[in-house]
């Protein structure tokens, strides 16, 4: 069994790479993939780069080359729910784009034509990642995460997103595109995000301060998840 792991930034993959045994590097179309063992389980780790296209390409290459049983996206996000604080964790049970609009043709807001409006995570994967959160002492919530190619840093944008996606817990820049790629290629997936900022005017400052800690928390859950998912 192979588990695929994708993070956009070095801060989001560092802990996983440090935990990996016998790492082997391979470059595919300018992207670096590192395969090895975590807890004696086969994993492959990719740092995709930021944004929807980068993450979709990295996911497609990973699935095509390594044939993972599940793909995990780990990283940080801006919190949308007022109950979330910096450092809290959200596990996506579904994902959507908040910057896609084909409603004039009868599609839902966020729905890519000919694609589902929401990309649903595999329930058993979500259940196992929730168990992993409990094991590492993190209070995790599960719910909708929305994605775009923009770093959200204004109350106006938060208001817009919440008005269109009132169930959304967090916003980031890769999750939905990874989910769409996995959906298209028939691979189960889960997206795990630690909150690094509140997506408001202070977001850039908060992000810089907390990205390392957010990446660490998300990665710790992934490491614990590997134990549960393999049992």
N, CA, C and O of each residue as an XYZ file, in Angstrom:
924
protein
N       0.833     -1.194      0.000
C       0.000      0.000      0.000
C       0.872      1.250      0.000
O       1.881      1.311      0.702
N       0.480      2.238     -0.785
C       1.194      3.505     -0.856
C       0.247      4.631     -0.472
O      -0.894      4.678     -0.933
N       0.725      5.538      0.375
C      -0.040      6.713      0.774
C       0.623      7.940      0.169
O       1.816      8.163      0.373
N      -0.133      8.733     -0.569
C       0.380      9.965     -1.152
C       0.095     11.151     -0.248
O      -1.009     11.278      0.282
N       1.082     12.020     -0.067
C       0.943     13.200      0.790
C       1.400     14.425      0.005
O       2.468     14.419     -0.606
N       0.587     15.469      0.028
C       0.906     16.689     -0.710
C       0.783     17.895      0.212
O      -0.219     18.059      0.908
N       1.806     18.731      0.207
C       1.768     20.024      0.887
C       2.249     21.085     -0.076
O       3.098     20.812     -0.925
N       1.726     22.285      0.040
C       2.087     23.331     -0.913
C       3.458     23.931     -0.632
O       4.188     24.278     -1.561
N       3.814     24.054      0.655
C       5.004     24.783      1.061
C       5.927     23.914      1.904
O       5.521     22.898      2.467
N       7.189     24.349      1.972
C       8.176     23.613      2.755
C       7.776     23.536      4.218
O       8.009     22.520      4.874
N       7.168     24.611      4.740
C       6.734     24.619      6.136
C       5.668     23.565      6.407
O       5.493     23.134      7.547
N       4.956     23.149      5.360
C       3.870     22.185      5.510
C       4.319     20.742      5.301
O       3.567     19.811      5.590
N       5.532     20.551      4.804
C       6.032     19.198      4.540
C       7.262     18.838      5.381
O       7.668     17.676      5.413
N       7.851     19.817      6.054
C       9.125     19.625      6.755
C       9.067     18.496      7.786
O       9.943     17.631      7.808
N       8.046     18.502      8.634
C       7.950     17.500      9.703
C       7.813     16.103      9.115
O       8.393     15.150      9.635
N       7.054     15.976      8.044
C       6.871     14.670      7.401
C       8.179     14.165      6.814
O       8.505     12.984      6.934
N       8.920     15.053      6.186
C      10.200     14.647      5.605
C      11.181     14.227      6.691
O      11.929     13.266      6.514
N      11.182     14.941      7.812
C      12.065     14.586      8.923
C      11.710     13.222      9.500
O      12.584     12.512      9.999
N      10.452     12.857      9.437
C       9.983     11.581      9.984
C      10.239     10.415      9.031
O      10.237      9.259      9.454
N      10.456     10.705      7.765
C      10.565      9.657      6.753
C      11.890      8.901      6.848
O      12.949      9.500      7.034
N      11.812      7.589      6.718
C      12.992      6.731      6.690
C      13.296      6.310      5.259
O      12.394      6.102      4.448
N      14.590      6.189      4.970
C      15.068      5.749      3.660
C      14.457      6.563      2.511
O      13.900      5.987      1.576
N      14.559      7.896      2.574
C      13.954      8.722      1.526
C      14.660      8.570      0.179
O      15.888      8.538      0.101
N      13.857      8.479     -0.867
C      14.360      8.360     -2.237
C      13.721      9.463     -3.080
O      12.497      9.578     -3.140
N      14.557     10.271     -3.728
C      14.054     11.417     -4.481
C      13.899     11.088     -5.960
O      14.739     10.414     -6.556
N      12.810     11.576     -6.538
C      12.568     11.456     -7.972
C      11.958     12.767     -8.461
O      11.063     13.314     -7.817
N      12.436     13.269     -9.592
C      11.914     14.504    -10.172
C      11.048     14.162    -11.374
O      11.488     13.479    -12.299
N       9.805     14.647    -11.349
C       8.859     14.422    -12.441
C       8.360     15.782    -12.908
O       7.690     16.491    -12.158
N       8.684     16.143    -14.136
C       8.247     17.427    -14.697
C       8.536     18.591    -13.743
O       7.656     19.398    -13.446
N       9.768     18.660    -13.278
C      10.258     19.745    -12.423
C       9.752     19.682    -10.982
O      10.104     20.541    -10.173
N       8.944     18.694    -10.650
C       8.453     18.543     -9.283
C       9.181     17.397     -8.591
O       9.400     16.339     -9.181
N       9.553     17.620     -7.337
C      10.309     16.634     -6.571
C       9.371     15.771     -5.736
O       8.546     16.280     -4.977
N       9.510     14.471     -5.889
C       8.738     13.498     -5.104
C       9.714     12.687     -4.270
O      10.726     12.203     -4.776
N       9.404     12.543     -2.994
C      10.270     11.801     -2.082
C       9.473     10.643     -1.503
O       8.477     10.846     -0.809
N       9.916      9.436     -1.791
C       9.245      8.238     -1.286
C      10.091      7.601     -0.192
O      11.316      7.722     -0.187
N       9.427      6.931      0.722
C      10.124      6.288      1.821
C       9.133      5.641      2.765
O       8.038      5.247      2.363
N       9.526      5.536      4.024
C       8.687      4.882      5.031
C       8.397      5.830      6.185
O       9.291      6.527      6.664
N       7.153      5.851      6.626
C       6.762      6.486      7.880
C       5.995      5.442      8.675
O       4.974      4.924      8.223
N       6.499      5.141      9.863
C       5.903      4.084     10.687
C       5.849      2.763      9.922
O       4.886      2.003     10.030
N       6.905      2.506      9.145
C       7.026      1.282      8.343
C       5.955      1.151      7.261
O       5.708      0.050      6.769
N       5.326      2.248      6.890
C       4.348      2.253      5.806
C       4.913      3.047      4.635
O       5.590      4.056      4.834
N       4.638      2.596      3.421
C       5.132      3.276      2.227
C       4.377      4.582      1.997
O       3.147      4.610      1.970
N       5.133      5.656      1.831
C       4.540      6.961      1.556
C       5.333      7.655      0.458
O       6.502      7.344      0.230
N       4.689      8.591     -0.215
C       5.382      9.468     -1.150
C       4.919     10.886     -0.865
O       3.722     11.143     -0.731
N       5.872     11.803     -0.772
C       5.617     13.174     -0.354
C       5.977     14.134     -1.480
O       7.040     14.019     -2.090
N       5.078     15.088     -1.752
C       5.334     16.095     -2.779
C       5.069     17.482     -2.221
O       4.088     17.704     -1.511
N       5.963     18.419     -2.553
C       5.730     19.833     -2.270
C       5.272     20.460     -3.577
O       6.077     20.690     -4.479
N       3.981     20.734     -3.674
C       3.373     21.075     -4.961
C       3.635     22.491     -5.420
O       3.629     22.759     -6.622
N       3.868     23.410     -4.486
C       3.790     24.819     -4.819
C       2.371     25.309     -4.561
O       1.442     24.517     -4.405
N       2.223     26.623     -4.520
C       0.959     27.233     -4.117
C       0.001     27.362     -5.298
O       0.422     27.649     -6.419
N      -1.286     27.150     -5.043
C      -2.312     27.410     -6.041
C      -2.925     26.172     -6.645
O      -2.435     25.056     -6.469
N      -4.028     26.399     -7.374
C      -4.838     25.298     -7.878
C      -4.143     24.508     -8.984
O      -4.171     23.277     -8.971
N      -3.526     25.191     -9.931
C      -2.879     24.469    -11.035
C      -1.684     23.677    -10.530
O      -1.533     22.503    -10.866
N      -0.833     24.308     -9.725
C       0.328     23.599     -9.182
C      -0.085     22.344     -8.422
O       0.504     21.279     -8.605
N      -1.095     22.471     -7.573
C      -1.501     21.326     -6.753
C      -2.173     20.241     -7.579
O      -1.996     19.054     -7.304
N      -2.946     20.635     -8.592
C      -3.586     19.639     -9.454
C      -2.549     18.857    -10.250
O      -2.646     17.635    -10.370
N      -1.559     19.555    -10.793
C      -0.499     18.873    -11.540
C       0.271     17.914    -10.637
O       0.509     16.763    -11.003
N       0.657     18.393     -9.462
C       1.420     17.541     -8.542
C       0.637     16.298     -8.162
O       1.204     15.211     -8.055
N      -0.661     16.454     -7.958
C      -1.509     15.318     -7.595
C      -1.624     14.329     -8.738
O      -1.515     13.121     -8.530
N      -1.842     14.832     -9.941
C      -1.984     13.948    -11.102
C      -0.703     13.162    -11.355
O      -0.748     11.959    -11.614
N       0.442     13.845    -11.278
C       1.713     13.142    -11.478
C       1.925     12.084    -10.401
O       2.373     10.974    -10.692
N       1.600     12.431     -9.156
C       1.778     11.489     -8.043
C       0.915     10.247     -8.233
O       1.393      9.124     -8.073
N      -0.347     10.447     -8.573
C      -1.253      9.307     -8.752
C      -0.809      8.440     -9.917
O      -0.814      7.213     -9.817
N      -0.428      9.067    -11.016
C      -0.035      8.319    -12.208
C       1.230      7.502    -11.970
O       1.344      6.375    -12.451
N       2.183      8.071    -11.228
C       3.475      7.402    -11.043
C       3.456      6.406     -9.884
O       4.017      5.316    -10.004
N       2.824      6.759     -8.768
C       2.961      5.962     -7.545
C       1.728      5.144     -7.180
O       1.803      4.286     -6.301
N       0.602      5.389     -7.831
C      -0.635      4.612     -7.612
C      -1.008      4.521     -6.125
O      -1.161      3.414     -5.608
N      -1.156      5.643     -5.434
C      -1.472      5.591     -4.002
C      -2.882      5.075     -3.741
O      -3.777      5.223     -4.573
N      -3.062      4.472     -2.582
C      -4.385      4.025     -2.154
C      -5.217      5.194     -1.648
O      -6.445      5.170     -1.729
N      -4.543      6.223     -1.124
C      -5.221      7.416     -0.637
C      -4.264      8.597     -0.786
O      -3.046      8.430     -0.711
N      -4.820      9.788     -0.998
C      -4.032     11.017     -1.078
C      -4.443     11.933      0.070
O      -5.630     12.169      0.297
N      -3.448     12.444      0.789
C      -3.681     13.363      1.899
C      -3.068     14.714      1.546
O      -1.898     14.790      1.172
N      -3.850     15.765      1.664
C      -3.326     17.126      1.522
C      -3.219     17.742      2.909
O      -4.210     17.842      3.632
N      -2.022     18.148      3.270
C      -1.769     18.706      4.588
C      -1.316     20.149      4.457
O      -0.648     20.508      3.488
N      -1.679     20.986      5.436
C      -1.235     22.367      5.368
C      -2.017     23.300      6.265
O      -2.556     22.895      7.295
N      -2.071     24.565      5.856
C      -2.686     25.623      6.647
C      -3.856     26.236      5.896
O      -4.023     26.020      4.696
N      -4.666     27.005      6.620
C      -5.833     27.649      6.015
C      -6.235     28.861      6.840
O      -5.832     29.014      7.993
N      -7.041     29.720      6.221
C      -7.642     30.840      6.928
C      -8.989     30.434      7.492
O      -9.804     29.841      6.784
N      -9.231     30.741      8.746
C     -10.479     30.351      9.382
C     -11.642     31.250      8.998
O     -11.489     32.468      8.913
N     -12.806     30.651      8.766
C     -14.026     31.391      8.443
C     -15.046     31.350      9.573
O     -15.749     32.334      9.803
N     -15.139     30.229     10.280
C     -16.067     30.113     11.406
C     -15.528     30.903     12.605
O     -14.341     30.827     12.921
N     -16.400     31.652     13.260
C     -15.952     32.466     14.390
C     -15.492     31.614     15.568
O     -14.795     32.101     16.459
N     -15.884     30.340     15.570
C     -15.483     29.440     16.659
C     -14.053     28.936     16.506
O     -13.498     28.363     17.443
N     -13.452     29.142     15.341
C     -12.101     28.648     15.088
C     -11.059     29.686     15.494
O     -11.202     30.875     15.207
N     -10.019     29.222     16.159
C      -8.895     30.073     16.522
C      -7.652     29.608     15.778
O      -7.595     28.484     15.280
N      -6.662     30.485     15.711
C      -5.389     30.099     15.114
C      -4.834     28.892     15.869
O      -4.750     28.901     17.097
N      -4.460     27.862     15.125
C      -3.961     26.626     15.715
C      -4.967     25.503     15.722
O      -4.592     24.338     15.858
N      -6.258     25.832     15.576
C      -7.276     24.785     15.485
C      -7.153     24.039     14.159
O      -6.526     24.520     13.215
N      -7.762     22.863     14.107
C      -7.634     21.997     12.934
C      -9.001     21.742     12.317
O      -9.983     21.513     13.024
N      -9.051     21.786     10.985
C     -10.265     21.450     10.243
C      -9.955     20.302      9.288
O      -8.967     20.337      8.555
N     -10.804     19.297      9.309
C     -10.714     18.175      8.374
C     -11.866     18.313      7.391
O     -13.027     18.381      7.795
N     -11.550     18.354      6.118
C     -12.586     18.557      5.103
C     -13.370     17.274      4.871
O     -12.810     16.258      4.459
N     -14.685     17.331      5.141
C     -15.522     16.222      4.686
C     -16.045     16.498      3.276
O     -16.558     15.602      2.605
N     -15.906     17.756      2.836
C     -16.213     18.127      1.460
C     -15.438     19.390      1.111
O     -15.014     20.142      1.988
N     -15.260     19.606     -0.201
C     -14.513     20.775     -0.674
C     -15.201     21.375     -1.882
O     -15.887     20.685     -2.636
N     -15.002     22.693     -2.055
C     -15.564     23.393     -3.209
C     -14.663     24.574     -3.556
O     -13.850     25.008     -2.740
N     -14.815     25.086     -4.772
C     -14.155     26.328     -5.169
C     -15.065     27.504     -4.817
O     -16.273     27.440     -5.042
N     -14.499     28.568     -4.271
C     -15.321     29.759     -4.064
C     -15.056     30.827     -5.121
O     -15.647     31.906     -5.068
N     -14.174     30.542     -6.080
C     -13.880     31.514     -7.137
C     -14.341     31.043     -8.514
O     -13.924     31.610     -9.524
N     -15.186     30.025     -8.575
C     -15.725     29.526     -9.843
C     -17.187     29.951     -9.939
O     -17.948     29.782     -8.987
N     -17.581     30.505    -11.090
C     -18.961     30.970    -11.251
C     -19.466     30.694    -12.662
O     -19.180     31.443    -13.597
N     -20.224     29.604    -12.801
C     -20.908     29.286    -14.055
C     -22.410     29.238    -13.818
O     -23.134     28.486    -14.471
N     -22.870     30.063    -12.862
C     -24.288     30.043    -12.496
C     -25.195     30.474    -13.644
O     -26.357     30.071    -13.692
N     -24.685     31.284    -14.566
C     -25.494     31.717    -15.705
C     -25.947     30.532    -16.551
O     -26.939     30.622    -17.273
N     -25.217     29.426    -16.460
C     -25.570     28.215    -17.205
C     -26.326     27.204    -16.346
O     -26.543     26.068    -16.769
N     -26.722     27.607    -15.159
C     -27.515     26.733    -14.307
C     -26.730     25.922    -13.302
O     -27.306     25.090    -12.600
N     -25.423     26.143    -13.215
C     -24.610     25.430    -12.235
C     -24.642     26.161    -10.894
O     -24.963     27.347    -10.829
N     -24.307     25.440     -9.833
C     -24.213     26.063     -8.520
C     -22.950     26.909     -8.431
O     -21.981     26.674     -9.153
N     -22.971     27.896     -7.537
C     -21.769     28.696     -7.319
C     -20.644     27.787     -6.848
O     -20.821     26.995     -5.922
N     -19.482     27.906     -7.493
C     -18.338     27.080     -7.153
C     -18.233     25.801     -7.955
O     -17.234     25.089     -7.854
N     -19.248     25.496     -8.751
C     -19.268     24.228     -9.494
C     -18.627     24.390    -10.862
O     -19.069     25.212    -11.665
N     -17.598     23.616    -11.128
C     -17.007     23.548    -12.465
C     -17.973     22.779    -13.363
O     -18.427     21.702    -12.977
N     -18.303     23.298    -14.547
C     -19.224     22.575    -15.430
C     -18.806     21.124    -15.657
O     -17.634     20.824    -15.883
N     -19.784     20.245    -15.591
C     -19.619     18.800    -15.755
C     -18.937     18.132    -14.565
O     -18.587     16.954    -14.628
N     -18.750     18.878    -13.491
C     -18.163     18.338    -12.268
C     -19.163     18.499    -11.119
O     -20.083     19.311    -11.219
N     -18.999     17.739    -10.031
C     -19.900     17.912     -8.887
C     -19.716     19.276     -8.228
O     -18.650     19.882     -8.333
N     -20.746     19.753     -7.555
C     -20.653     21.030     -6.843
C     -19.725     20.917     -5.641
O     -19.014     21.864     -5.304
N     -19.736     19.748     -4.992
C     -18.875     19.472     -3.849
C     -18.094     18.194     -4.106
O     -18.617     17.243     -4.687
N     -16.848     18.176     -3.674
C     -16.032     16.961     -3.735
C     -16.014     16.352     -2.337
O     -15.515     16.962     -1.391
N     -16.557     15.155     -2.217
C     -16.737     14.517     -0.918
C     -15.529     13.647     -0.562
O     -15.115     12.791     -1.343
N     -14.977     13.878      0.622
C     -13.902     13.021      1.117
C     -14.464     11.645      1.457
O     -15.639     11.512      1.799
N     -13.611     10.618      1.358
C     -14.032      9.260      1.713
C     -14.349      9.210      3.205
O     -13.494      9.564      4.016
N     -15.561      8.778      3.595
C     -15.952      8.792      5.017
C     -15.000      8.026      5.928
O     -14.720      8.476      7.039
N     -14.494      6.872      5.476
C     -13.600      6.097      6.336
C     -12.278      6.819      6.551
O     -11.661      6.695      7.609
N     -11.846      7.570      5.548
C     -10.609      8.338      5.678
C     -10.808      9.477      6.678
O      -9.948      9.726      7.523
N     -11.942     10.163      6.578
C     -12.245     11.241      7.521
C     -12.325     10.701      8.946
O     -11.810     11.322      9.875
N     -12.965      9.551      9.119
C     -13.090      8.946     10.448
C     -11.721      8.645     11.046
O     -11.478      8.905     12.224
N     -10.836      8.100     10.232
C      -9.502      7.760     10.729
C      -8.681      8.998     11.055
O      -7.918      8.995     12.022
N      -8.826     10.051     10.266
C      -8.064     11.266     10.549
C      -8.601     11.954     11.805
O      -7.841     12.606     12.521
N      -9.903     11.815     12.080
C     -10.459     12.343     13.327
C      -9.882     11.595     14.532
O      -9.577     12.205     15.557
N      -9.735     10.276     14.406
C      -9.104      9.486     15.465
C      -7.663      9.934     15.685
O      -7.194     10.024     16.819
N      -6.975     10.212     14.589
C      -5.589     10.658     14.686
C      -5.500     11.977     15.443
O      -4.580     12.175     16.237
N      -6.440     12.874     15.207
C      -6.452     14.153     15.916
C      -6.583     13.944     17.420
O      -5.897     14.596     18.206
N      -7.459     13.039     17.810
C      -7.644     12.750     19.230
C      -6.368     12.187     19.841
O      -6.014     12.521     20.972
N      -5.684     11.340     19.096
C      -4.468     10.700     19.611
C      -3.355     11.710     19.868
O      -2.569     11.545     20.801
N      -3.285     12.758     19.043
C      -2.222     13.756     19.232
C      -2.717     14.956     20.039
O      -2.021     15.964     20.155
N      -3.929     14.839     20.597
C      -4.438     15.860     21.495
C      -4.921     17.126     20.831
O      -4.899     18.192     21.445
N      -5.359     17.032     19.581
C      -5.862     18.201     18.867
C      -7.381     18.132     18.750
O      -7.942     17.088     18.419
N      -8.030     19.244     19.022
C      -9.481     19.325     18.861
C      -9.772     19.667     17.403
O      -9.635     20.818     16.989
N     -10.170     18.677     16.639
C     -10.416     18.875     15.211
C     -11.909     18.947     14.927
O     -12.709     18.245     15.547
N     -12.269     19.802     13.985
C     -13.634     19.868     13.492
C     -13.636     19.433     12.038
O     -12.642     19.603     11.331
N     -14.750     18.873     11.592
C     -14.850     18.496     10.192
C     -15.957     19.292      9.525
O     -16.976     19.609     10.140
N     -15.738     19.612      8.246
C     -16.722     20.396      7.523
C     -16.194     20.813      6.170
O     -15.176     20.308      5.696
N     -16.902     21.746      5.555
C     -16.569     22.219      4.214
C     -15.359     23.147      4.237
O     -15.283     24.062      5.056
N     -14.415     22.903      3.330
C     -13.301     23.811      3.075
C     -13.428     24.305      1.641
O     -13.694     23.520      0.730
N     -13.235     25.617      1.439
C     -13.335     26.191      0.097
C     -11.979     26.721     -0.353
O     -11.155     27.142      0.459
N     -11.768     26.688     -1.673
C     -10.460     27.014     -2.243
C     -10.576     28.058     -3.346
O     -11.621     28.207     -3.979
N      -9.478     28.773     -3.558
C      -9.378     29.715     -4.675
C      -7.905     29.967     -4.952
O      -7.035     29.429     -4.267
N      -7.631     30.783     -5.953
C      -6.255     31.174     -6.237
C      -5.892     32.495     -5.572
O      -4.959     33.171     -6.004
N      -6.616     32.864     -4.535
C      -6.353     34.110     -3.821
C      -6.114     33.847     -2.340
O      -6.783     33.011     -1.731
N      -5.154     34.568     -1.767
C      -4.961     34.570     -0.315
C      -5.961     35.570      0.258
O      -5.859     36.768     -0.007
N      -6.906     35.097      1.028
C      -7.982     35.946      1.530
C      -7.497     36.741      2.737
O      -7.025     36.177      3.724
N      -7.623     38.073      2.637
C      -7.101     38.939      3.695
C      -7.952     40.195      3.853
O      -7.414     41.287      4.034
N      -9.275     40.051      3.786
C     -10.155     41.194      4.009
C     -11.502     40.720      4.527
O     -11.973     39.636      4.183
N     -12.109     41.551      5.357
C     -13.426     41.219      5.901
C     -14.480     41.170      4.800
O     -15.436     40.399      4.882
N     -14.301     42.003      3.762
C     -15.253     41.995      2.652
C     -15.257     40.652      1.942
O     -16.316     40.125      1.602
N     -14.083     40.107      1.723
C     -13.995     38.802      1.070
C     -14.561     37.702      1.963
O     -15.234     36.791      1.482
N     -14.290     37.789      3.250
C     -14.859     36.812      4.184
C     -16.382     36.849      4.124
O     -17.035     35.808      4.070
N     -16.938     38.053      4.133
C     -18.396     38.208      4.083
C     -18.966     37.597      2.816
O     -19.995     36.923      2.852
N     -18.291     37.836      1.685
C     -18.756     37.270      0.414
C     -18.732     35.755      0.459
O     -19.713     35.108      0.092
N     -17.622     35.181      0.905
C     -17.484     33.723      0.927
C     -18.541     33.099      1.832
O     -19.178     32.112      1.464
N     -18.723     33.677      3.012
C     -19.690     33.115      3.955
C     -21.112     33.239      3.423
O     -21.940     32.358      3.656
N     -21.403     34.330      2.707
C     -22.749     34.488      2.152
C     -23.040     33.445      1.089
O     -24.182     33.009      0.941
N     -22.017     33.043      0.347
C     -22.191     32.057     -0.727
C     -21.987     30.625     -0.243
O     -22.561     29.687     -0.796
N     -21.166     30.465      0.792
C     -20.881     29.141      1.356
C     -20.998     29.220      2.878
O     -19.986     29.169      3.577
N     -22.214     29.343      3.394
C     -22.393     29.543      4.840
C     -21.891     28.390      5.701
O     -21.664     28.570      6.897
N     -21.714     27.216      5.113
C     -21.233     26.061      5.874
C     -19.712     25.953      5.891
O     -19.171     25.056      6.537
N     -19.011     26.847      5.195
C     -17.557     26.728      5.069
C     -16.852     27.029      6.388
O     -17.187     27.986      7.086
N     -15.879     26.201      6.710
C     -15.075     26.372      7.914
C     -13.783     27.135      7.641
O     -13.317     27.893      8.493
N     -13.206     26.941      6.464
C     -11.892     27.516      6.196
C     -11.705     27.721      4.700
O     -12.404     27.128      3.878
N     -10.747     28.575      4.370
C     -10.429     28.847      2.976
C      -8.926     28.743      2.759
O      -8.138     29.142      3.616
N      -8.536     28.203      1.610
C      -7.129     28.023      1.262
C      -6.994     27.973     -0.260
O      -7.904     28.402     -0.969
N      -5.868     27.454     -0.775
C      -5.569     27.628     -2.193
C      -5.280     26.342     -2.962
O      -4.891     26.411     -4.127
N      -5.456     25.178     -2.353
C      -5.140     23.930     -3.059
C      -6.143     22.797     -2.877
O      -6.246     21.936     -3.750
N      -6.871     22.770     -1.791
C      -7.649     21.589     -1.423
C      -8.636     21.126     -2.471
O      -8.676     19.939     -2.794
N      -9.442     22.041     -3.016
C     -10.475     21.639     -3.973
C      -9.878     21.123     -5.273
O     -10.431     20.209     -5.885
N      -8.763     21.694     -5.703
C      -8.138     21.220     -6.941
C      -7.517     19.843     -6.750
O      -7.540     19.025     -7.670
N      -6.965     19.576     -5.580
C      -6.482     18.231     -5.270
C      -7.659     17.266     -5.217
O      -7.578     16.151     -5.734
N      -8.751     17.696     -4.592
C      -9.945     16.850     -4.510
C     -10.515     16.551     -5.894
O     -10.898     15.415     -6.173
N     -10.574     17.564     -6.763
C     -11.091     17.348     -8.115
C     -10.224     16.361     -8.882
O     -10.740     15.501     -9.596
N      -8.911     16.482     -8.736
C      -8.000     15.563     -9.414
C      -8.193     14.141     -8.910
O      -8.258     13.203     -9.705
N      -8.285     13.975     -7.600
C      -8.509     12.640     -7.030
C      -9.860     12.081     -7.459
O      -9.969     10.892     -7.761
N     -10.881     12.919     -7.490
C     -12.210     12.494     -7.946
C     -12.135     11.986     -9.382
O     -12.684     10.931     -9.702
N     -11.462     12.729    -10.234
C     -11.356     12.362    -11.645
C     -10.568     11.080    -11.833
O     -10.859     10.293    -12.733
N      -9.558     10.865    -10.976
C      -8.683      9.711    -11.113
C      -9.056      8.568    -10.164
O      -8.311      7.598    -10.029
N     -10.219      8.691     -9.506
C     -10.783      7.614     -8.677
C      -9.876      7.191     -7.528
O      -9.655      6.001     -7.305
N      -9.353      8.176     -6.804
C      -8.513      7.900     -5.639
C      -9.121      8.595     -4.418
O      -9.399      9.792     -4.482
N      -9.337      7.878     -3.307
C      -9.849      8.517     -2.089
C      -8.881      9.589     -1.591
O      -7.672      9.497     -1.800
N      -9.432     10.598     -0.935
C      -8.594     11.715     -0.490
C      -9.129     12.290      0.813
O     -10.273     12.050      1.198
N      -8.274     13.054      1.479
C      -8.685     13.854      2.631
C      -7.798     15.092      2.672
O      -6.618     15.034      2.325
N      -8.372     16.205      3.096
C      -7.638     17.463      3.232
C      -7.642     17.857      4.704
O      -8.698     17.943      5.332
N      -6.454     18.095      5.245
C      -6.277     18.427      6.661
C      -5.630     19.806      6.749
O      -4.571     20.038      6.165
N      -6.264     20.716      7.475
C      -5.753     22.084      7.569
C      -5.732     22.570      9.011
O      -6.717     22.441      9.738
N      -4.593     23.131      9.414
C      -4.502     23.847     10.680
C      -4.671     25.335     10.384
O      -4.114     25.845      9.412
N      -5.431     26.021     11.212
C      -5.729     27.429     10.970
C      -4.500     28.282     11.297
O      -3.991     28.257     12.418
N      -4.038     29.033     10.300
C      -2.864     29.893     10.470
C      -3.240     31.363     10.594
O      -2.420     32.172     11.029
N      -4.468     31.723     10.218
C      -4.904     33.119     10.259
C      -6.425     33.160     10.206
O      -7.084     32.134     10.040
N      -6.973     34.372     10.350
C      -8.424     34.553     10.357
C      -8.945     35.087      9.023
O     -10.110     35.474      8.929
N      -8.098     35.115      7.990
C      -8.476     35.547      6.643
C      -8.931     37.007      6.599
O      -9.654     37.405      5.685
N      -8.505     37.813      7.594
C      -8.890     39.219      7.627
C      -7.689     40.099      7.319
O      -6.689     39.620      6.784
N      -7.780     41.402      7.658
C      -6.706     42.337      7.321
C      -5.384     42.016      8.011
O      -4.331     42.470      7.563
N      -5.423     41.247      9.085
C      -4.204     40.839      9.783
C      -3.690     39.480      9.307
O      -2.752     38.930      9.884
N      -4.301     38.947      8.262
C      -4.003     37.575      7.843
C      -2.549     37.379      7.455
O      -1.939     36.376      7.824
N      -1.979     38.338      6.705
C      -0.604     38.143      6.243
C       0.373     38.111      7.402
O       1.336     37.345      7.381
N       0.133     38.947      8.425
C       1.003     38.953      9.604
C       0.834     37.661     10.390
O       1.814     37.022     10.772
N      -0.413     37.284     10.626
C      -0.700     36.051     11.363
C      -0.133     34.843     10.640
O       0.440     33.952     11.267
N      -0.291     34.809      9.312
C       0.200     33.681      8.525
C       1.701     33.515      8.698
O       2.182     32.409      8.942
N       2.441     34.608      8.572
C       3.897     34.535      8.713
C       4.298     34.051     10.101
O       5.278     33.321     10.250
N       3.542     34.456     11.111
C       3.875     34.088     12.488
C       3.560     32.628     12.804
O       4.281     31.988     13.569
N       2.492     32.106     12.219
C       1.970     30.816     12.659
C       2.059     29.701     11.622
O       1.650     28.575     11.907
N       2.586     29.981     10.415
C       2.597     28.956      9.368
C       3.408     27.735      9.782
O       3.004     26.610      9.486
N       4.535     27.919     10.453
C       5.362     26.779     10.852
C       4.614     25.906     11.849
O       4.605     24.682     11.720
N       3.981     26.535     12.850
C       3.247     25.771     13.855
C       2.025     25.092     13.242
O       1.707     23.953     13.584
N       1.338     25.796     12.329
C       0.180     25.201     11.668
C       0.595     23.999     10.834
O      -0.064     22.959     10.861
N       1.688     24.143     10.094
C       2.177     23.025      9.299
C       2.566     21.840     10.154
O       2.333     20.691      9.779
N       3.165     22.121     11.320
C       3.564     21.047     12.235
C       2.348     20.300     12.762
O       2.345     19.070     12.792
N       1.312     21.027     13.178
C       0.117     20.379     13.724
C      -0.560     19.503     12.680
O      -0.957     18.374     12.967
N      -0.686     20.027     11.476
C      -1.319     19.261     10.410
C      -0.509     18.008     10.097
O      -1.075     16.931      9.906
N       0.808     18.146     10.044
C       1.672     17.004      9.741
C       1.617     15.948     10.836
O       1.641     14.753     10.544
N       1.543     16.375     12.096
C       1.453     15.411     13.200
C       0.202     14.548     13.073
O       0.235     13.352     13.360
N      -0.891     15.153     12.646
C      -2.117     14.392     12.436
C      -1.955     13.387     11.311
O      -2.442     12.260     11.399
N      -1.270     13.797     10.253
C      -1.056     12.893      9.120
C      -0.222     11.695      9.549
O      -0.523     10.561      9.177
N       0.822     11.940     10.328
C       1.680     10.848     10.797
C       0.878      9.861     11.638
O       1.029      8.649     11.484
N       0.032     10.369     12.521
C      -0.798      9.493     13.346
C      -1.840      8.773     12.492
O      -2.160      7.610     12.738
N      -2.364      9.471     11.490
C      -3.351      8.883     10.580
C      -2.786      7.662      9.868
O      -3.487      6.669      9.677
N      -1.520      7.737      9.476
C      -0.893      6.625      8.758
C      -0.980      5.344      9.583
O      -1.196      4.265      9.031
N      -0.813      5.456     10.897
C      -0.931      4.280     11.758
C      -2.354      3.723     11.719
O      -2.551      2.518     11.560
N      -3.330      4.596     11.865
C      -4.730      4.156     11.896
C      -5.172      3.588     10.562
O      -5.830      2.549     10.510
N      -4.812      4.265      9.485
C      -5.300      3.852      8.169
C      -4.716      2.521      7.747
O      -5.307      1.814      6.931
N      -3.579      2.176      8.286
C      -2.909      0.939      7.894
C      -3.361     -0.240      8.734
O      -3.053     -1.384      8.402
N      -4.083      0.013      9.812
C      -4.477     -1.078     10.712
C      -5.757     -1.751     10.245
O      -6.231     -2.690     10.885
